[in-house]
Amino acid sequence: MEGFILVKQGAEARLYQGTYLGRPVIVKERFVKNYRHKHLDDTLTKERMKSETKAIVRCKSVGIPTPMIFLVDFNRRMIFMEHLMHSMVLKDYIEQTPLDILFQLSILIGVTLGKMHEGNIIHGDLTSSNMLLVNKHNKDEFLDLNELKLVLIDFGLAHVDPSAEDKGVDLYVLERALLSTHAITEKIFPKIMEGYQESYSTGYKEVFAKYKEVRARGRKRTMIG
Amino acid sequence: MVIVLGFEGSANKLGVGIIKDGVILANPRKTYITPPGEGFLPKETAQHHREKVLEVLRLALNESEVTPNEIDVVCYTKGPGMGAPLATVAIVARTVAQLWNKPILGVNHCIGHIEMGRLITGAKNPTVLYVSGGNTQIIAYARKRYRIFGETIDIAVGNCLDRFARILKLSNDPSPGYNIEQMAKKGYNFVPLPYCVKGMDVSFSGILSFLEERTKSLLEQGHTSEDLCFSLQEVIFAMLVETTERALAHCNSNEVLIVGGVGCNLRLQEMMGEMCKERGATLFATDERFCIDNGVMIAQAGYEMFKSGTRMAWKDSYVTQRFRTDEVETTWRTD
């Protein structure tokens, strides 16, 4: 990996930054997890690289911004993708942005997720770490929402499924991830649902019913010491 | 100086612990063990606790050389757990508290595990993996609560192990999980099993159904019980380590604490340790004395609550089978 620098070690992969075919790229290396049995590690890694690329391509086809993919290399366990230079992770953005802007943003998040689910794409790991806000004009400014687009990343656990159940679980996973990370969740989550309903009017009713069911299952779960 | 008496009996372990400002004075325990192929049921478990509780209390008092009048507060497990065993032990706690004229505090069982783990290992602000027969949760502290980042969406990891032990008719003495761990050490052929992670949540019921349906035919095909135990451990522990790592990355944390009965499994500790090493984090774990349900964990959490001013009215000293970790405000943590 000459000319590439390690920028982050996430839970599943190391991220390197560099240039490929003259473009700035991020290389996502799903390195060998030594704690895992080799057979299991190989199977999971291959599965997830496939899921990730498939879901990203499918997202493009339904009009959801995702990073472009340049190369998938199973032998080196690497995906080369577009480096979104002027971006901020939603997790950090939420903590430093006034509430009125967050309300607008939440609608946008909901609209995006609604579109994704309408295309039967289940993300599988929606958190505020897996959404990026990218400045459309290559500037490091993030105050005006009209200047930003919302980009979804980390599709390693994604799959395609038309069922309301999986979509409901997807929303529940997001709610839980937000609740545990951001104090403001209770205010913004209803806005996300509002945007979701707006963009996915045909499936909203059924998915929302499933989401409530999944949530009740979680909250009422008996926990025996 | 605060001396706390703690009662625990939410499942098949009955424990009474006495702690004095973080120093453990006594922590005896008795386990209700069922025959191979059988699990423990509420009625029989409660009966076991009823028969043994005074004996264990006497043991704790003798061992600690504490007299009842030195005790400052009596604590018991309020939940979560099995109803009948919880109620049995709570009645004893209420009775001695009134006999000796002491205040009473109901403690969340999961918080007990976490505070015990923090006390024993010295972990400051760890991401906690809580794994037992009834619970599987990934927890991190934020804004005055232990927040649940991930959990099982169906059965607990320990329940999955226990029930697999029943399929193989393994002994429940000292515990089914321990016997699976020993068998797994002799296995080496990996049998692929379903792997189920959803974000930070996990699911074990599919793996169990898979094994319930196929164990017989897998054994006939020449796989050994040892191989199956080995493969099961490899798969379910990989799921737990993966989701813990996800939470760790999400919270930018660098400490992991494993608590709960399954937490004393050395293979789980080894895998978690390997993951921690790869990302420069530290693993904290304890052995069976503190991982497995015990009285001192209830006393220690009660100690923290009592010291930070929590008091409980007699009318609130009931038990509840459903009591989520994030319902408790952690008055004792100021970070």
Chai-1 contact restraints between the chains, C-beta under 6 A:
chainA,res_idxA,chainB,res_idxB,connection_type,confidence,min_distance_angstrom,max_distance_angstrom,comment,restraint_id
A,Q9,B,R279,contact,1.0,0.0,6.0,A-B,restraint_1
A,G10,B,A249,contact,1.0,0.0,6.0,A-B,restraint_2
A,A11,B,E245,contact,1.0,0.0,6.0,A-B,restraint_3
A,A11,B,R246,contact,1.0,0.0,6.0,A-B,restraint_4
A,A11,B,A249,contact,1.0,0.0,6.0,A-B,restraint_5
A,N34,B,E274,contact,1.0,0.0,6.0,A-B,restraint_6
A,Y35,B,V241,contact,1.0,0.0,6.0,A-B,restraint_7
A,Y35,B,M271,contact,1.0,0.0,6.0,A-B,restraint_8
A,Y35,B,E274,contact,1.0,0.0,6.0,A-B,restraint_9
A,Y35,B,M275,contact,1.0,0.0,6.0,A-B,restraint_10
A,R36,B,A238,contact,1.0,0.0,6.0,A-B,restraint_11
A,H37,B,F190,contact,1.0,0.0,6.0,A-B,restraint_12
A,H37,B,E234,contact,1.0,0.0,6.0,A-B,restraint_13
A,H39,B,F190,contact,1.0,0.0,6.0,A-B,restraint_14
A,L40,B,A238,contact,1.0,0.0,6.0,A-B,restraint_15
A,D125,B,G199,contact,1.0,0.0,6.0,A-B,restraint_16
A,S129,B,H250,contact,1.0,0.0,6.0,A-B,restraint_17
A,V173,B,G199,contact,1.0,0.0,6.0,A-B,restraint_18
A,S180,B,R147,contact,1.0,0.0,6.0,A-B,restraint_19
A,S180,B,F149,contact,1.0,0.0,6.0,A-B,restraint_20
A,A183,B,R143,contact,1.0,0.0,6.0,A-B,restraint_21
A,T222,B,Q321,contact,1.0,0.0,6.0,A-B,restraint_22
A,T222,B,R322,contact,1.0,0.0,6.0,A-B,restraint_23
A,M223,B,P80,contact,1.0,0.0,6.0,A-B,restraint_24
A,M223,B,G134,contact,1.0,0.0,6.0,A-B,restraint_25
A,M223,B,N135,contact,1.0,0.0,6.0,A-B,restraint_26
A,I224,B,G81,contact,1.0,0.0,6.0,A-B,restraint_27
A,I224,B,M82,contact,1.0,0.0,6.0,A-B,restraint_28
A,I224,B,G134,contact,1.0,0.0,6.0,A-B,restraint_29
A,G225,B,S10,contact,1.0,0.0,6.0,A-B,restraint_30
A,G225,B,A11,contact,1.0,0.0,6.0,A-B,restraint_31
A,G225,B,G81,contact,1.0,0.0,6.0,A-B,restraint_32
A,G225,B,H109,contact,1.0,0.0,6.0,A-B,restraint_33
A,G225,B,G134,contact,1.0,0.0,6.0,A-B,restraint_34
